Amino acid sequence: MSLDLLIPFGILLALVIYLIFTRNAFEKQMLNHYEGKFDEWKTHNTLEVKEDDKKELVGLLYKQHYKYHLEVFEEKELEIINVSKINIKEMT
């Protein structure tokens, strides 16, 4: 009677082991495939790095009693602000 359960259990164990090995082989195959595609993409990619102008903090703007106060860190920046037009961007 114990032999009746041993045969299906052995078949099930063999099937599980087979599926584990075939899945590992499939994963390795897919990994190699996509690594090859990535290497191919790197050779054909013409990505150009664009360097944007960096923002620099030159002063602080405060609101106090319905008046705006601008504090500038350096004198030369104050001269540039007095001469140039100021672009205002809403940050909501």
N, C-alpha and C positions, 0 to 999 in steps of 0.2 A: 503494500500500500504506500509506503514512503517513496517507492520508485515512481509512482504515478505523479507525484508533485515535483520530483527532481527533474524530470525531462522538460516540462514547460518552464521551470525556473532556469534551467541551463540554457534553453533557447532564448529566453528573455535576457539573460545576462550576456549571451553572445551578441544579441541584437543591440543592446545598449553599448557594449564595447565597440562594435562596428560603427555605430552612429557617432560616438565620440571621436574616433579616429578620422572618419570621413569629414566631420565638421571642422576639425583642426586643419585638415588638408585643404578644405575649401577656404577657410579664413586666411591661411598662408598664401593661397593662390590669389585671392582677391586683394590682399595687402600688397603683394608684389605687382599686381596689375595696376593698382592705383598709385603706387610709388613710381612706376614707370610713366604713368600719365602725368604725374606731378613733375618729374624730371623733364619730360617733353614740354610741358607748359612753361617751365622755367627757361628753357632755351628759346622759346618763341615769344616770350613776354617782353614787351618793350615799355615797361613801366618807368615813367620819368617822375622823379621826386621834385615837386614844386615847392619852393621855399617862399612862404608868405612873409610879408612885413610883420615883424613882431610888435606887439603892443607894449608900450612902456608907461608905467604909472608916473605921472609928473605932478599930480596934485590931487586934492580932495575937495569935493563940493558938499557943503552943508546947508541945511535950511534951518533958520532960527528966527522965530517970530515973523514969519511970512517974508523973510529976506533970505537971499542966497549968498553964501560966503564961499569964495574959492581960495583955498590955501595951496600955494605952489611951492615945491621943494627947492627950486633953484631960480635965481634971478633971470637967467637967459630964457627960461621957459615962459616967464611972465611977459617978456618982451615979444616973444613969438605969438602968444595968445592975444596980445593987444593988437598986433598987426594982421593976423590971419583971421579967416572966417572959421567959425566953429560948427562942426557937424554934430547934431544932437540925435541920439538914437534912443528910442524907448525900449526898455528892457523888461517888459511885462510878460 
